[in-house]
Amino acid sequence: MYLGALVIADMVFSVGSVRETARRLSFSASTVSSALRRLETELALKLVERASGELATLLASSKVQKGLQPVLAGIRQLSVLMKEPPAPEDYAQWAARLSLKIATIERFLEVADQGSINRAARRLRLGQPQLSLQIANLEELFGFRLFERQAQGSVLTEAGQEVHTILAGIAQAWDEMKAAADERFQRTARAVRIGSIIPTGAESWVARSLASLVSRWNIGGNRNMLSLMLMTADDLREALRSGRIDVAIVDSVFGLDAFDHLELVATDMVAIAPPDSTEETLVALVENHPLCVPSPRTGIGNAATAFGYDSRDRRRFRGRDITSADSLPVIVDLVANHGYVSFLGRVSALPIADKVRIVDPEEVLPLSYHLAHNGRKASVEACRLIQQAVGELVGDMGTTRKCPPSRS
């Protein structure tokens, strides 16, 4: 990691634009973007993202920018010590082009602490000529000698002592930032990340199963931390593919071929209607009430949409304005309190039968929930506990099957 890249990143955080930062520093936009990516990689942290063509700094960037300030202050101190200090109006470009690596700083500090290039090279497991060349390049950068070579070793010059104080401060600030990144990495590596479809509410079999999983996991003394996330079936499949989650509970088997998966619950789809509604058929409900269903990005939403367009009543569905919402608690409230009609799996509808009226369609519409995982040993254990919890909670409302063994 170059010090100049840290200067560039700090300016991006302040300006909020890669292109404007590039313009001010007379760099290409790709050079600025590359500096940001290097910092994100070093800190194992996403700092910026593009939204509608604009750069948006994330919350983490403000904390990182704060951590960079001691480093930036050290760089400014170094500029004063240079044999040919940059002019004030040229400082930003000089700092952004500073090619001094953090690794070189750490090696300089090791030589100073050991008092010998040979001893430092052995500790760093580097060749002595390679380390000597790096120190020589550092002295060329500053324009003066940093060490006096003596028979007993290498001793810092007076100017070298000033440089040592500044570089030690920079190294310490960087180490503190990296320590936080290492802790995040270890925490992420230990975590079992569970992704699930969004439950209808606290009484949902999904929510209760996940709560049971957490309780059983902690009671069992597992050393891996659990991390729970709720999202649509489409997002869950993408998260599995990208490795952002280890286990997924989804309401569709589509897209799970690349993973160990099983049918967790087999049920059927029902309509949910306002509790004071009197219509006896789905056709009449659709005729007299507004519709709100999950989007096709969800398994239940896709099934409901397909039902509406493939059934003999498709003309009625096509003629209605259908509101799409991927928040099941919102959908349930619309049905219970605002006169809407929607669809759910029977296993999800039964726990809220006191809030809505359940209406069976004329034809049976099978619907199943699936459990998928990436094969890690901890993921398999999480699947086992989820199955156990679902089996106890769902009971006669559905069936469960055994999870396939781990590939590892």
N, C-alpha and C positions, 0 to 999 in steps of 0.2 A: 504494500500500500504506500503510495507516494504522498508526501505532505501536500503537494499541489492539488491532488485529487480531493483532499479534505477541504481545502480552500474553495474549490469549485462547488462542492456539495453545499457548503455553508451559504454560498451566494445564491444557489438555486432555491434553498429553503427561504432565504430572505426576499428574493425577487419574485419567486413563484413561477418562474418560466425558464425552460431550458434555452429557448431561442434568445431571450433577452440576456441571459447570462452569457451565452456564446457571443452575442454582439458586443457586450461590454468588455469581454476578455479577448476579443478577436480570435475566437476559437470556432471550430465547426460545431454544429449541434450534436453530431455523433460523438465528438470528443467529450463534451459535457455529459451526455447520456452515459457514456462508458465509465466516467468517473463515478457517477451515481450508482451504476450497477456494481462496480467494484466495492463501494462502501456497503451496499446492501448485502453483498455476498460475504464480506468480512464480518458483518454484524448479525448475519442470519435474520434479517429484518426487512420487511417491505416498507419503504419510506415514501414513495410517490406512486401515483397511478394516473393514467390518462382517462379522462371522462369527457366525452363529446369533443375530442380534439384538444382539450385544455389539460394542462398539468395540474393535478391536485395533490398537495402534500398531505400525508396521513398524520394521525395524531402522534405516532411514534417519532416523526421527524422533529417535532419541537423538543422532545427529550434528547434526541441525538444531537441536535444543534446546540443545546445547552452544554452537553458533554464535550462538544468540540471547542468550546471557548478557551479552555486552558491551552489547548494545542495551538489555536490561532494566536493567542497572546504570546506563546513561545516563539512562533514563527516571526512575529513582528520584532521580538527581541533579537532574534538571530539576524534579521535584516540590518540592524544597527551595528552588529559586530563585523559584518562583511567588510572586506578590504575596500570594496567599491559598493557602498550601500545604494539601493535603488532610490531614485527621487520620489517624493511623496505622491506625485501624480502617476508614477509608474509602479507604485507598490503592488496594487491589486494584480496586475499582469505578471509581475515578478513572482509573487507568492503563488499564483495559480500554476506557474511553470516550474516551481521548485521540485526538482526530481529526486529529492532526498527520500529514501525509503525508510519506513519504520524499522525494517530488519537491519539496515545499516546503522541506524541509531542504536539499536540494541547491541550490535556487535562492537561499536565504539565504546559503549558503556562497559561491556565485558572486558575489553582491553584495559580500560582505565581501572576497573576494579581489580583485575588480576596483576596489573603492573607489568604485563608481558604479553606480546603478541603470540608467542609460542604457547604459553599456558592457556590463553584465551582460545586459540585455535583448537587445542585439544579438547577443551570443555565444550566448544561449539561444534566439534567434529567437522572442522573445516581444514583445508590445506593452509599452511602458514603463508605461502605466496599469495593465495587468494585473499586472505584477510589483510595482508600487508597492502595489497593493491587497493582494497576498499578504503583503508585508512588514508592512503595516499590520495585517492580521489576525493575524499572528504576534505582533506587539507587544501586540495586544489579548489574546491568549491568555496571555501571560506577565504582563501588567499593568504593563509598563514599556517605555521606549524602548530599542531595540536599536542604533539609528544616530543620530548627530548629522548633520543635513543641513547641509553647508557649501557654499561657492561652488565649491570644487574637487571636490566629490563627497560621498559618505556615509562617515562614519568610525564605527567601533564605539564604543559607550559602554563604560564599565567593566563594567556588567552584561552588555552585549552580548558582550564578550570572554569572559566566563564561559560564556554560552550557546553561543558559537562553539566553544569547546573541547569541550564535551559533545556538541554536534550533529556535530562533525567526527568524534568517536569513534564515534558511532552510524552515520554514513554509511560510515565505513571498514569497520565490522563487517558492515554490510549488503552493501557492495560485494564483500567476500570471499565471502559466501554466494552472491551472484549470479554471481560469477566461476565458481564451481564448477558452477552451473546452466548457464551459457553453454557451459562446456567439455563438459558432458554432452550438451547439445543438439547441438553441433557434431559430437561423436563419434557420436551417434545418427544425425544427418543423413548422415554420411559412410558409415555402416555398411550393408552388405548383409546382411540378417537371413535366414538360411536355417533353415527349419523342416523337420523330417523325422520320419517314423515311427520308432519305437524299434527299433534293430537287435537281432538275436539275440545278438550279441557282437562281439568285435574282428575275427573272421574273416568277419563278415557283409558281403555286397556293399554294403549301405547304409553301414556304418561305413567300409569301405575306400574307397568312392566319395567320401565326405565328406572323408576324410583326403587323398585324391588332389586333391580340389578345393582344399583349403587350401594344399597344396604348390604346385600349379600357379598358384594365385592370387598367392601371394607371389613366386614365381619370375618371373611375368609383370609384376611391378612395379606392380600395381594400387594406386591411392591410397585406394580405399575399403576400410575394414576389414571383415572377415567376422565375423559373429556366428552361432553354431550353437546350435539348440535342438531338443530331442527331445520329442515329444508324440504323443498319439493322433490318428488321422485326423480325428475330430470336432473336437478342439481346434485342429488345423491349419487346418481350414476357417474356424473362427471367427477365428483369428489373421490369416488372409489378409483376411477381410472387414473387420476392425477396423484393419488396417494395421500390426499388431505384427510381422509378418514380410513379406518381399518375395518369397521363393521357398519352395515347399513340395514335398516328396516324400511322396506319399500312396499308400495301398494301395486306393484307391477313387476313381472318377471323380465320384462323387456330390457335388454342391454346387460344382462348379468352373466352371459355365457362365459366370459373370461375369468369369472370368480367362482369359488366354492359357494354354492347357494342351495337353499331348500325352501319349500313351501312352509311357512310358519303358521299361518291360519287360513283355512278355507271357509269362505262364507258366500253370501250373495248380496247383490245390491238392492237397496230399498229406497223409496222416496221418503223424505221427512217433510211434514207439513205443519202449518200453524196448529196449535192445540185446539183452537176453537173452530177449525175448518170442518166442513161436513161432507165434502166431496168423497165419494167412495172409490173412484177410479183415478188412475194417473192422468188419463186424458182430461178429465174434468178439472183436476188440480192445475195442470198446465194451462188450461183454458182460462182459469179464473184468478191465477196468482202469478206475480212476477217470479222469475227464476234467478237463482244465484248459485253457481256451481264452481268448484275449483277449476283452474285453467287446464287445458290439455297437457301441460307440463307435469301434471300429477296423474297417478294411475287412475284414481276415482274420477277425476275430471275428464280424462280421455275416454273412460268407459261410459260416462254419462253423455258425453258429446256424441260418441259413436251410437249409443242407444237412440238418442234423439234423431239422428240423421238416417239411421238404418231401419228404424221401426216403421210400422204403417202410419204412425202419427207424426212422421218427420215434417209434414207441411206445417203442423201446429208449432213445432219447435223452431222451424226456420222463420216463421212469422213473428216470433217473440223476440224481444230484446233481452238477451241473456247476460246478466252481470257476472263477471269472472272475478273470483277472489281466492287467493291462495292461503288465507287464514281461516282455518276451520272454526275457531271460536267466533269469528265475525259472522260466518255463514250460519252457524247455529243460532246466534242472537237474531239475525235477520229473519230466520224461520220462526223462532219462538216469540218474537216481539214485534215484528214488522210485516207479517203476512206473506213472506216469501216461501218458495218451495225449492228443495235441493235434493241431493242424493248422497247416500253414505253406504258403506258396507254395513250389513246387519250387526256385525260384532261391534261396530262403532256407534251404531244408532241405539242399541238396547240400553246402554248406561245412561242415555239422556232421554229415555222414554217419558220421564216426568216433565220434560220441557217441550217436547215436540210430539206430533202424532206420526206413527210409522204406517206407511201405506205400501203394500206389496204390489209390484207391477204385475201385469197379466202373465208375463212370461218370466221364468227363472233366469236371472242374469248372474252367472258365477263370477265371483271376485275373490282373489287370493292375495295375501300379504306374504312377502318373502324376506328371508334373512340371508345376507351375503357377507363374506369376509375375505381377507387377503391371505389367509393361510398362516399368519403368525400364531405361535402357541398361545399368547395372551388373548388374541382375537377369538380363537376357538373356545377358550374358557369363558369369555364374555358371551359368546353365542350359546353355550350350554346353560349359563345362568338366565339368559333371556328366554330361552325355550322353557326352562323350568318355571319361570315367573308367568309366562304367557299360558302355559298349560294349567296352572293353578287358577289364574284369573279368568281365562276365557271359558274353560269348562265345556259345557254343551253348546256354546255359541259357535264353536269352531273346532278344528282338529290341528294337532301339531305333529311334526315328523322330526326324526333325528337329524342333527347336523353332520355332514360328512367330516372325516378326520382332517387334521392339519396336514399340509404338504411338507411342513418342515420337520 
